[in-house]
């Protein structure tokens, strides 16, 4: 057990092999469905079942939290938007709600560190009101980072115990791309100027302020960057990012597949993989956003995204847009007929008589 995190076992290799063998028997040329075949095999291995079952309770959890750095001009929106968007998600009016309805998923939003009072229905796991401004102070205290990690693990347990068979982590928080970018640039050894993006759509002056904030954050977290992932979250992350980290690690330990979303979630994934070695085997990258740091993080995790649609919203939106592809992969592996079932001749069967004629 590393840093209090449970060991992670790999998806079922024998079942994956059975899925590969079944793919070869389905009524299509071998490999004709491309990555859909790989995805179907991955789901089968995660479920330890071939053919796999279609997802019955795909669940999105949006982790909401404010960041003190937002007060220093790094975002196009004020921090008050976070609490307003939490209410919007609760009312069913956000992008995550619309996309979840199409993808066949349900939505939960949790207040981890919103700098306001929120509905008691979402604040049971609240750690604090806003994380510290990471460019000049620690994001969290020692007890708070542990509480945030534990909150993420508890939320994963709640959802899995309630029947979730696929999880998506989303994020909602003004200013959250600044610590996320600093974490990714530090862990991938990248200069901040090559990692920074436009976030919510900042102008050139805002970009310059964000660059300075990320440089200052990276300077602060450098002493704890190596082999101290919990300290890294405490100094340069935030309560919401730490909670997502715990959520992703715990889902892997509970053998539950996850579709990763964008920059903030993938920053947490980098730390989660350090805390729970092998966790990334339980994740698939839903999309690649316009944020340079997101590309860096996916490359570091060796995850190839399913989609690239120039999305940069967060909330789980990119992962939800990719979810129908996973459903298609499961349907193809589980519902297509085999050559034998359908009475369709295979290439091997038709080649044999031709070979006999040449003798």
PyMOL commands that set and color helices and strands:
alter all, ss='L'
color gray80, all
select helices_A, chain A and resi 13-25+35-47+68-72+80-90+95-103+142-161+176-188+192-195+204-224+229-236+239-253+263-275+279-282+292-301+317-335+339-342+347-357
alter helices_A, ss='H'
color red, helices_A
select strands_A, chain A and resi 58-65+105-113+166-172+258-260+283-285
alter strands_A, ss='S'
color yellow, strands_A
deselect
rebuild
show_as cartoon
